[in-house]
Amino acid sequence: MCAWQYKALTNCWESTMRVETFNNLFPLYRGRSVIRAPMIAADHLALLMNKPIADVCRGGKLLAEGLLLARERYHSELLIVFADVSVEAEALGVRLDYYDHSNPSIHDHLDIAEIKSRDITSEGRVPQLLLAAEICRHDLGNEFPIFYSMKDPFSLAALLIGPDQFFEMLVTAPERVRDLLNVCTQIQATLLERVIFSGYLPLVGAPFASGSLIGSKYFALFVKPYLAELYDIATAHQSCCCLHLCGKIDMLASELADLHLDLFSFEDFYPPMWEAMQDTVPMGFIPTEFFLQGSAEKLKAATTRCIQVLPEPMVLSSGCDLPAKADPELVRLMMET
């Protein structure tokens, strides 16, 4: 099926549900079919500001400065407050090593017995990210969409005890994993409520829950139930259910549909799934490697394809956060194509 045929098909089953979801998420852009924004972490913001990554990912004022600079340079129509994947893990006691020219890395993990449920909204760098969001809100106004990126319970658990041990325990000690996931869900529920009560849109990132890593069986057992708990809380507080998922998604189509997402950000496009997700706004899925020094023609073609095939209304974006050294001219090309 060629692009125009697929677009015609999606327009047939593009109901008012997705339009309503889009308008609820983005009242500033009511009636639009496309809005645009790259996903950006602290490492690319540091490049734009010519600052050490260690400073940007640890300081709320610098992070906000970078986000606002990126918004001005790229004319982004939403912001995502995001430093790196280890923010919540660090707040729970995981030690990190910081670097000037790369993202922080985990120095050592926690023993599973050390992990207890607690409020992390005043721990580690979490207050700095909330400060960054507050500064951006003050500068951009209440209607401008500001997302706060937080981890799903599965990925947080993997970061806390180490991915190798965690994935092994999925097979050898599933009950211990479930206990850990219950604790991580309680932790993230408290953070989620703080984000919502502060007036931001929660975007749950699931870097270790990729279908490419765990497949549909383990997603159904160890990812979906705990995401659903968080989304029940978000719905109860009249907020949104938003997910970013890396890697392959074709084998997860039915599980993702069951989550009733308001917005789904992804790297890998699987057209059939959208028939079961007619009230979900798609976000993505331009390959991030295309933003490195390379072919403007290839980036423009990928952008055009996204516009042709994604159900409307949509958020045109990179499939994941931009590489640290993404070429700003290529980012602007995505925004202008």
N, C-alpha and C positions, 0 to 999 in steps of 0.2 A: 504494500500500500504506500503510495507516494505521500509527501507531506500535505499537499492541499486536500487529498482525499481524507487523510486522517483528521485534519483540522475541520473539514466539513462534517465528519462523523461526530467529533467531540462537540461541535456546536449544536448538533441535534440533541445530544443528551446533556448538554450543559444547561442545567436547570437554573431556576432563580436561586437555588440553595447556595451555590458557590458565590454568586453575586452578593447575596445577603451576607455570607461569611466575610467576603472581602470588605464590604462596606462597614461591617462591625469592627473588623480589625483595623481598617484604614479609613476612618471617616474623612480625613483630610483629602483623600483621593477618590471619594465617592463618584462612581460612574466611569472611572478609568478602566481600561482593559489590561494595561501593563504598567507596573512601576518597577524601578530599577535600583539595585544597591549591591555592591560587592560585599562578601563576607570578609571581615578584616580582624586579625588578632593583633596583639601588642607588637609582634615582631615587624610587621609591615608598617605599622604606625611609627615605630622607632626609625625606620628607614626614611619615612617622609619628614620626620622632625630632625633627623641626624642626631639622634640621642641613643645612648646605650639601651639595649632591650631590657637589661636588668632594672634600669630605672623606670622605664615606661610600664612594665608589667607589675611593678610594686607600688607605684604612686598614682593615686586616684586623680590628682590634678593633671599630671602629665598624660595619663590615659585619656582623660576628657579632652585635653588639648589636642591630642592626636586624632581622636574621633571627630572633633569639630573641624580640624584641618582637612581630614579625609572627606568629610561631608562637603566642605567648600570646594575642594579640588575636583571631586568626582561627581558632585551634585547628587549625592545619594539621597534617596527618598525614604530611607529608614536608617536607624543605627542599631547595631548590636554591641552591647557592652560585653567585651570578651577579652581576656588577657591570654590565658593558655589553659590547657585541660586540667592542670593540677591544683587549681585554686582551692577547691573544697577538701581535697586530700591533705593539702598542707594545713588547712585550718583544723583538721582532725589529728595532726601530729606527724604526718609524713615530712621528712626533711628533704629540702631541695637544694641543689647547687645552682647558682645564678651566674649568667654569663653576659658579657656586653654584646656579643654578636650572634647569639642563638638563644632559643627558648630555654627556660630552666629545665633541669633534669632531676629525676628522683634519686636522692642519695641513698636512702634506705626506706624499706616498707615497714608496715606495722605487723605485729603478731595479731592474728585474728581475735585472740582473747582480750586485746587492748581496746578493741573498737566498741564504744558504747554510744548510745543515742544522746545527743546534746544539741543545744542551739549554737550554731556556728556563725550566726549573723554578726557577731562582734569579735570573731576570731580570725587570726591570720590576715589575709588580703581581702576577705569578703567586704569589710567596711570600706576599703579603698575602691572596690568596684561599685559599691552602692554610692559612694561619693562621686565617682565619675558619672554615673547615671544622673545624679542630682544636678551636677553642673551642666550637663547636656540638656536636661529638662529646662533649667533656668534660661539657657541660651536660646533654645529652639521653640519653647512654648509647649503647652499641655497637649495640643493636638498632634504634634509630630510623633510618629511611632518610634518608641525606644524599646528594644528588646533587651532582656538580661539573660545571658547564656549561663545555664547550669547543667550539671551532668545528670544522666539518668542513674538510678540505683545500681544497675548492673555494671556500668562503666566505673562508677565511683568505687564499688567493691573491688574491681580489678586493679584500680590504681592504689587502693589502700594496702592490699596484701601482695600485689605483684601479679601481672597477667599470667605468667607461667603457672604459678601455684593455683591461681583462681580457676583457670581453665581445666587444670587437672582435677580439681575438687568438684567440678560439675559432674564428673564421671564417678569419682571415688567417694565423695562425701556430699551428695546433693542436699541432705538435710541441713548440714552445717552451712552450706551456701545459702539456703533459704533463710536460715536464721540471720545470716549476715545481711542479706538483701532486705529483710524486714527492718533491721536497724538502719541501713542506708536510706530506706524509704522514709522512715521517721525523721531522719536528719534533713533530707531534701524537702520533706513536706513543710518543715519549719521555715526553711529558706524560701520555698515557693510562696508561702503566705506573706513573708516579709516583702518579697518582690511585688506581689499583687497589691498589698496594702500601700506600698510606696508609689503605685501608679504606673508600673512598668509591665511589659508583656513578657511572660516567661517563655523562653525558648529552650527546650530540653535537648541537649546534645548527647548522642549515644555512640561515641567513637569505637567502643569495644562490642557493640551489639550488632555489628554489620552482619548481614546474611553471608557475606564472603568468609567471615570468621567462624560463625557458629551455626549457620543454617536455620531452617524453619523450626525444627524440633526444639532446640535449646532456646530459640527466641520465644516460642510459645510457653515454655516452662519457666524460664528465668528472666525474661525481659518484659513481656507484655503484661503480666499481672501487676507488676510493680509500677510500670508506667501508668496503667489504668488507675491505680490508687492515687497517683499524683494528679491525673487528669480529672478524677472525681472531685478532688479538692478544688482544682481550678474552676471547674464548672459550678460547684457550689458557691464559689465566690464571684461568679459571673465574669470570670476571666476566660482565657483562651487555652486551647490544647495544641501546642506547636512542637514539632519534632524535627531535629536534623539527624540524618542517618547517613553514614558513609558506606561505600561499597555497594555490592549487588543487592537488589531489592525484589527481583522477580519471584523468588521463592517465599517471600514474606508478604505477598500481596494480600492474602486473606487476613493475616494477623494484623496488618496495618489498617485495613478497612475496619476491623473490629474496634479500633481505638477511637474512631470518629474524630479524626484530627481536623482542626481548623486550618492549619498551615503545615505543609510537609516540605522540608528542604532536603535535597538529595543530590547525589552524584550520578546515579545510574537511572536512566529513564526506562520505564516499563509500561508501555501504552495501555495494555488491557486492564491494569489495576484501577484506572480512573473511572471506569464504569461503576465500580463499587464505592468510589470516593467522590461523589458528585457535589458534596458540600465542602470539599477540601481545596484550599488554594495551593497550587504548586509553586515551589521556589527552587531555582537552580537552572540548569545543571551543566553550565559551561565548564569543561575540564580545566582544573587549576593550572596544569602545566602550560596551557596556552597563554598564560599571562607572563611567563618568563620571556626573556629576550628571544624573539622568534618571529614567526610569520604573522603579520597583520591580516593577511588574507585568510589564514586558517582561523584566527580568532573571530574575524567578521563572519565567516561562513558558519562557525559554531553558534554565534549569537543569532544569526538569521534562522538557523534550524530550530533553536529553542523557541523563537517567536512563532514559527510555523507549526510546531507540534504540541506545545504545552496547552492544556485547556485554559481558557480565559474565564475570569481575570487571573493574572499571574504576577509573580515577582520574578523578574529576570535577574539572575545572580550567578556568581561562581558556585560550582558544585560543593566546595568546602571553603575554608578560609584561604585567602590569597597566600601564595608563597611570600616569604619575607622579602625577597628581592624581586617581586613582581614589578614589571615595567609600568609605571604610571600612565604612559601613553597608551598601552594596550588596555588598561583598565578603563581609561576614558573612551576608547574605541567601543568597548562593550556598552558603555552608558549612552553613546551617541548613535549606535547602529539602529 
